[in-house]
Amino acid sequence: MADSGEPDRIRQQLLDLLDEDVHNQRWLLEELDHISAETGVRAHSALLLTLTHLPFEDGEARAHWEAILLHHEELRQQTGRAVGVRLAVFDYFMNVNRRLVNPKIIELSIFEQSEKSATSDWMTGLHNRNFFRSNLLTELRRCKRFGLVFSLLYLDIDNFRDLTERYGRAVSDIFLKEVAVLIKNKIRDIDIAARWSGEEFLVALPETERMGAYVVGERIRAAIEQHFRQREHAGKPVRLTVSGGIAEYPSDAGVGEQLIQIAAEALYQAKARGKNRISVFFREKRDYIRFDTRRKQLRVQILEPDIDEPIERVLRTKNISRSGMLFDSEVAYPLGQQLELACSNSNVQGGEQIILHGRVVRVEELEAAAPKPGYEIGVLFIFQWEHEESRLADFLKREKVDSSQPEPQKSLS
């Protein structure tokens, strides 16, 4: 059965047939057969679907076309004038086959435009809010049925109101369109990008874990930053940037609206931390308090396997919780890399040491005012067994890392 997703080129080729000499009925049927053989498209049903929105199996559609062409000849003889095939199709399904009851006559190009506008944002060409909501619901149902993961990327243009006031609405609208093109160019065909509202965009990433979504978000963010770093208006650089937040199904939420809200929370964190960055939402357990290790002198080393012997890098740690840690490093470890870390209390000679494993989830270059050049690294701990997490909690208590009230610290998000 044909569907409305046939390629535009094939569809136009089918419509062009009706503008040629269709009085030769055998020729028209042969051309439809030729298109079917050449492209694999079920041409008879595809053409009827385009003209009437009635779905038919191709064998049934071919029988209808043969009957329509005979009806076309009868109409020509009865009226004594040339009758278009479209009129013959209309009359056939109204008065002979009676599949159409209350048809609406409308110019095909106008109908196509209205169909497109029902799912697309008129400004950017991306999908609109209503289409995205519907698609998100469908995708989450599929994920639930097959046990799949799904990530949502929420993007927002930084300081867009200032840009609009500076350049005017017409110019800022052009910027919106350029951002939309850059987003579209950095995602897969199965991903869905939509203009959510104003200068906000949502990207649905099927079968993608949060760290894979982070890579996509970073790719989009960097492309936009690079494009607008070189973009000028009235002889001055535009320097437009975006921030983003990421949430994952089912870890963060099982309902579409909640998933959007959580991605928005991660976006707000990115804005609060200076903008032009992507934040990943991680749900902390209630007792996952983050402790300031700079006050408690927790010593953390990264053990890197080498040909001869392990290389130990002592880190400038900032905070730690039962879910992960934040530290400064001279090395920019790649996102997703797994690390082996050795933790001990630097104030206790020969004190207990605990070995942890984690995955890099954030890499950010330190500000110029930092004591030493380097990177801020966020690591999410990986526990194979429940007792490993409990051992870390006991270690933090025994080593008195949490002996005073912790000051608010950055999270891994």
N, C-alpha and C positions, 0 to 999 in steps of 0.2 A: 504494500500500500504506500502510495506517495505521501510525503509530508512536506510541510512548508519550509523545510530547511535546505531544499535543493540549491545548489550553487547559482548565484545570480547570472553567470554567463550562460549556463545551460537553459535557465529559465527564459532569458531574453531570446535565445536562439529558438526556443519553442514558440514564443509570441511572434517572432519575425516570420514564422511560417504562415501565419494567418494574414500577413500583409502581402503575401505573394499570390500567385495564381492558384487559388484553391478550387477552381471549377474542375480541375483534374483530380478526382477523388482518389484514384489509385496512386497518383504522385504524392499526395499528402500523407497517405498511410505508409507508403514506402519511406518517406522522409522521417516519419516518426519511428519506424522500425530501424532506420539507419542511425538515428541519434541514440536509440536504446542500445544498439550493438556497439556503437563507438564509445559511449560514455558510461554504460552500465546503469543509466538513469531510466526508470520506467516512464518513458516519455508520454504515453497515452494518458496514464493516470495523473502525471505531473501537470500536463496542460489543462486537464479538466479541473484539477484542484486549484490551479491558478485562476481560472475563469469563473468557477462556481463555488469554490471552497467545499465541494463534495468529495469525500475520499472514496476511491474505488481500487480494487485489485486490478492489475494491469490487463488481465484477460477480459474482465468485465468492462474496463475502460475502453479497450479496443472495440468491443462489440457496440458500445455506446457511440463511439466515433463513426463506425460504419453506418449506424442508424442515423446519426446527425447529418452525415454527408448526403444520405438519401433524402432526408427531410429538407436539407438545404436546396437540393435540386427541385424538389416538389414546390417549395416556396417560390423559387425563381420562376418556374413555369406558371404558377397560379397568379403571381403579381405582375409578370411580364417585365420585370426589371431586375437588375443585379441586387442580390441580397447578401449581406455580409455573413460570414460564418459565425461571428459572435451572436448575431440576431438569431441564426438558426439554432445555436446552442441554447439561447434563452428560451425560444419558443418550444424547443424539444422538451426541455425539463419542466416547462410550465404546463404545456397542453398535451404532450404525448406521454412522456414518462412520468410527469407530475411529481418529480422529486422536489421542486421548488414551489413553495406555497405563497409566501409573502416576500419576494425578492426586493432588494433595494438597488436601484440603478445609481451607480457612482463611477466616476472616472477612475480607472485602475491606478494611475499614478497618485491620485489624491488618497485613495484607499490605502495604498502601500505606505504613504507618508504618515497617515493617521495611525496605522498599525505600529510603525516604528516609534512615533512619538509617545505611544502608550508605554513603552519600555525604556526609552532613552531620555537622557537629560538634554534639553535643547541647546544648552550652552556649550557643554564639553563633549557631547557625543558618547559619554560613558552611560552605563545603565542608570536608571533613576531609582529613587528611594523605594517606591512600591515594588518594582521588579526585584530589587535586592532582598527585600523582606520575604517575598514569595520564594525566591531561590534559596535563601538561607534556611527557611523552614524545610524545604525539600531536601537539602543537603544534610541537615541534621537528622532527619528521619533515616536517610540512607546510612549515615554514620552509625546510628543506633542499631539499625538492623544488621549491619555487617561488622560491627565492632571497630570502626575506623576512627582515627583522630582527625581533627579539623582545626585550623587556626584562623583567626580574624585579625586583620591589620587595620587600625584606625589612624588615619593621617589628617593633619591639620596644618595649613599654611601659617607660618609664624608671622605675627604682626601684620596681618593682611589689612586690617583697618587703617593702619598707618600708610601702607602702600597705596590704598585707595584714595586717602586724603592727599597724598603727595602727587599721584599721577592722574587721578580721576577715574571714574567708573569704567569708561571705555577701555582705557589701557589696562586696568586691573582685570577686566574680563578677558583680555588677550592673554594675560599671565595665567589665568585659570585654565584656559584652553591648552596652553603649553605644558602646564603641570599635568593635565589629564593625558596628554600624548606621552609624556615621559613615564607616567605610571603604566600606561597600557603597553609600552615597549619593554617593560621590565618584568612582565608576568607571563605565565603560560596561557595556552588557549583554554585550559579547563578552569583557570582562575576567573573570578568575576569581580570587576572593578566598578564602583558606582560613586556618583556624586551624592553624598548623604545630605548635606545642606550647606549653603554658602560656600565657604572655602574648606569644607570637610569632605573626606573621601573614605570609603570603606573598601577593603579588598578581601574577598573570601578565598581561602587557600585550602582546597580539599586535600585530604590525605597528607597533611603537612604538620609536623610537630612544631612546637613553639620556637625551637632554635632554628629550624629551617625557615620559619616565618621571619625570624630576626634577620637572617641572611638576606631574604627578599626585601624586607623593609630597609635594611642598610643600603642595599643596591639602589633602591628607589631614591632614598634620601641623598646618597652621594651623587647620583645622576642629576637630581634637581639642583643641588648645591653647585655642581660644576657648570651646569648649563647657565644658571643665572649669575654666576661669578663672571662669566664672559659677556653676559647680556647687558646692553646699555640702553638707556632711554634719555633723550635730551642731553646726550653727552656724559651721563653719569651712570655708574654701575648700579644695577638693580639689587643684586645680592639677596634674592628671595630664598628662603629655606623652609623646610617642613619638619615637624616633629611627629612621632608616631607611638602608638601603644599596641601591644599584642596580647591576645587572650587565646586559650586553647580549650577545645572541647574534647573529652568531657571533664578534664581535670579542673577547670575553672568554673564551668557552668554547663548545665544541660539544656538550657532554654535560650533561644536566639536573643531575646531582649536582654537577658542577664549577661550573655556573652558580649554583646555590644557595650553594655554599661561597664563591664570589667575592662574591656579594651580601652574605653574612655578614661577609666581611672589610671591605667598605665600611661596613657597619653598625657594626663595632667601631671604625672610624676616627671615625664620627660620635659614638659614645659617648666616645671619648678626647678629642674636641675640645669636650666640654661638654654633650653630649646635646641633645635637643629640636632636632634638625637632620637633614637628609637628605644623605648623601654619595654621590657618583657614582664608581664605580671606573674608573680609567684605567690601562691597562697601560703602564708605562714600559719603553722599551728599556734594555738593560744600560748603555749609555753615556749615558743621559739623567740625568746627575747634576744636582741642583738647586743652584745657586750663590747665595750670600748677597750680593745686590747692594747691600745697605746698607753693606757694608764696602768694596765696590769702586766705589761712586759711579757706577753705570750710570744714565745719563739716559734716561728714556723719556717720550715725548710721545704723546698721542692726537690724531690729526688728524681734525677733524670738519668735513665740507664745509658751507659756509654760503653764503648768497646772494652776499655780497661777497668774503669771503676766508676761508681755513681758520682755525679756532680751535684753538690749541695749548694743551693742558693738560699741564703737567709733573706726573708722578706720583711718589708716594713708593713706589718699588719695594721688594719684600721679597726675592724670589728669582726665578730664571729657569732654565729648562732648555731643551733642544732641543724639548720638547713643549709648553711653555707658561710662563706667568709669573703671579706673585701680586703685587698692588700695592694700596695704599690710595688711595682716591679720594673726593672730596667729592660726586661724582655717583653715584647708584645706577643703573648701566647695567642694562637689563633682560636677563634670561636669554635666550640665543640671539642677541643682537645681535652683528653683526659689527663689529669695530673695526680701524682702520688705525693702527699704532703706529710711531713713529720712535725708534730706539735709537742712542745714542752714548755715549761715555765723557766724563763731565763734567769729568774732569781734563785732557783733551787739547783744546786750542784748535783748532778747525777739523778735528777728527779725523773718522774715517770714520763715516758714518751708514748704518744699514740699516733698510729699511722692511719691516714684518711685518704680516700679517693674521691675525686670530684671532676666536674666538667666545667670548662670555661664558658660562661654565659654573658660576660660583658668585658669589653676592652675599650678603654678611653684614654686618650693622651692627657697627661697631667697639664694643668695650667702653667703658664710661663712663670708665675710667681712661686711655684713649688721649689723646695730646697734642692732637689735633684731632678734632672729630666727623666722621664719614664712614663709608665702607664698605670692606670688604675684597673685592676683585674678583679672581676667577680667570679667566684667559683660556687657552683651548686654541688653539695655533697651527694655521693652515690653510695647507698647502703644496700649491700646484697642481702643482709640478714638484720632482723630487728635488734638483735643484741649489739650490733655495731653502733647503732644510733644511741642506744642506752649507755654504751660505754663512753661515748663522747660526752653525753650529759653528765655522767658521773665524774669524768675527767675535769670538766669545767667547774664543777662544785668543789672537788678535792683540791684543785690548784687555785681555788678562790678567785677565779676570773670574774665571778659575779658577786664579789663581796661588797660592792657598793652599787648605788643606783646608777645605771648606765645613762649617758647622755644620748639624745636623739642622734641617730646616724643614718647615713644613706642605706637604702635597701638594695638588694640585687636587681630590683626591677629596672 
